[in-house]
Amino acid sequence: MWLKGLSLCLSLFFIASWFTNKYVLSVLMFTYPTLFQGWQTFVGSLLLQIAWKLGWVEIRSHVLWSAKLSWFPGALLFVGSIYAGSRALSKLPIPFFLVLQNASEVIASIFLKITRKEKLSFTKLLSMLMTLLAGASLPFNDLRFDPGGYFWAVIHFACAGGYKVFQKLPKSCSLSELEQQYLNYLYSVVLLISAAHPAGDALGALDFPFLYSYRFHSGCCASGILGVALLLVSVKVKSYLSTERYGVWTLFTKVLAACLSLVVFETLMNVPTSF
């Protein structure tokens, strides 16, 4: 019973996290990814540090620091993924973004199976091809086609796919998922905040019309907290479910999020945003 509750929490945090990010990026139109993602990763590193010190999560300090240099390429892929993902999500509807994300995961999965010389069943291969076909057909059926959105989506999925492959390397497997994410957060804070001024985000954000709005402040705070909550719950659920069952539940959650987003953001986009 408690596992079902944990799985429902996973779905709840997933939907809330994605909707919050979409709200800040598309409704409030805070399109300064170095600052937004820098804030999220700062909150993530801080909350993980607190959870570690309180003994709520297991992070091995000796393993963590010995792997800090070897993990740097993975952290760069992670930073590229969240930066490009932030730009893409600000321009693309959530359903389109999730379909493209599934296609990128299929490509990474096929690459790993080829390198490991694993066989694919006909049913699984067919489902992978259908996912790729769905992703490839999106730009041709998008009535609000935005080339910038798809450009950043391709960058995001290339980095995300590369990151998934990097995670499977022998050296990467010595780190737990929480240890990997902790290093990702630390590197991301340094890299993104350092890039904020050269990218023009630091000065551009000063002209953001909702800079002092409680909606903006609450959205940013919620995005950081929900991201960490989603990470912790997903790690817990993965430890109890098989890869196949976890994949099925994640797919169900994505379909639910896509359907709900069509109603929620169609409504929000038509309502004037107040301070």
Secondary structure, 3 states (H helix, E strand, C coil): CHHHHHHHHHHHHHHHHHHHHHHHHHHCCCCCHHHHHHHHHHHHHHHHHHHHHCCCCCCCHHHHHHCCCCCHHHHHHHHHHHHHHHHHHHHCCHHHHHHHHHHHHHHHHHHHHHHCCCCCCHHHHHHHHHHHHHHHHHHHHCCCCCHHHHHHHHHHHHHHHHHHHHHCCCCHHHCCHHHHHHHHHHHHHHHHHHHHCCCCHHHHHHHCCCCCCHHHHHHHHHHHHHHHHHHHHHHHHHCCCCHHHHHHHHHHHHHHHHHHHHHHHHHHHCCCCCC
